[in-house]
Amino acid sequence: MLDAALEQPFDSIESAIEFMNVLAETVLDARRDLHRDRELAVRDGQQHRAQALELAQFKLKILNCYIFKSRRALNDLRTIRGLLLNERLRTERVLAET
């Protein structure tokens, strides 16, 4: 049963969207923490640490862009699903009326 849960972590588009929202919040928190830590490293003269933290900030910025694009794609899929379901319901109604 655990294997099945690992194979399909999202039951719906909405659960995937919720995951992406949580991930976006986590990335935002991490970016704030890294900014603070980098400022401290610069102030303390720890140049190598400051550079490593700057690289981590950059990578999180890239991840944030991917998250934004993924959220937009999921929203598009949700919209398309709604259009397809609505179209199918209309077709079923027309067939039932004839």
C-alpha positions in Angstrom: 0.0 0.0 0.0 2.9 2.4 0.7 4.3 1.8 -2.7 1.1 2.8 -4.4 1.1 6.1 -2.3 4.6 6.8 -3.5 3.8 6.2 -7.1 0.8 8.7 -7.1 1.6 11.4 -4.6 -1.2 13.7 -5.9 -4.8 12.6 -6.2 -5.8 15.7 -8.3 -4.6 18.8 -9.9 -5.8 20.7 -6.9 -3.5 18.7 -4.6 -0.6 19.3 -6.9 -1.4 23.1 -6.8 -1.5 23.0 -3.0 1.9 21.3 -2.9 3.3 23.9 -5.2 1.9 26.6 -3.0 3.6 25.1 0.1 6.8 24.7 -1.8 6.6 28.4 -2.9 6.2 29.5 0.7 9.1 27.3 1.8 11.4 28.7 -0.9 10.4 32.3 0.1 11.3 31.5 3.8 14.6 30.0 2.7 15.4 33.0 0.6 14.8 35.3 3.5 17.0 33.2 5.8 19.8 33.1 3.2 19.6 36.8 2.7 20.0 37.4 6.4 22.8 34.8 6.7 24.7 36.3 3.7 24.5 39.8 5.3 26.0 38.4 8.5 28.7 36.6 6.6 29.6 39.8 4.7 29.6 41.8 7.9 31.9 39.2 9.6 34.3 39.1 6.7 33.5 35.5 5.7 33.8 35.9 2.0 33.7 32.3 1.0 30.6 31.7 3.1 29.0 34.8 1.7 29.7 33.6 -1.9 28.2 30.2 -1.1 25.1 31.8 0.3 24.8 34.0 -2.7 25.0 30.9 -5.0 22.3 29.3 -2.9 20.2 32.5 -3.2 20.6 32.3 -7.0 19.6 28.7 -7.1 16.5 29.3 -5.0 15.6 32.2 -7.4 15.7 29.8 -10.3 13.6 27.3 -8.4 11.1 30.0 -7.6 10.8 30.7 -11.4 10.1 27.0 -12.0 7.5 26.9 -9.3 5.8 30.0 -10.7 5.7 28.4 -14.2 4.5 25.0 -12.8 1.7 26.7 -10.9 0.6 28.5 -14.0 0.7 25.3 -16.0 -1.4 23.5 -13.3 -3.9 26.3 -13.3 -4.1 26.0 -17.1 -4.7 22.3 -16.8 -7.4 22.8 -14.3 -9.1 25.3 -16.6 -8.8 22.9 -19.6 -10.2 20.1 -17.5 -13.2 22.3 -16.6 -13.8 23.2 -20.2 -13.6 19.5 -21.3 -16.0 18.4 -18.5 -18.4 21.1 -19.3 -18.3 20.2 -23.0 -18.9 16.6 -22.2 -21.9 17.4 -20.0 -23.4 19.6 -22.7 -22.9 16.8 -25.3 -24.5 14.3 -22.9 -27.5 16.6 -22.4 -28.0 17.1 -26.1 -27.8 13.3 -26.7 -30.3 12.7 -23.8 -32.7 15.2 -25.3 -32.8 13.6 -28.8 
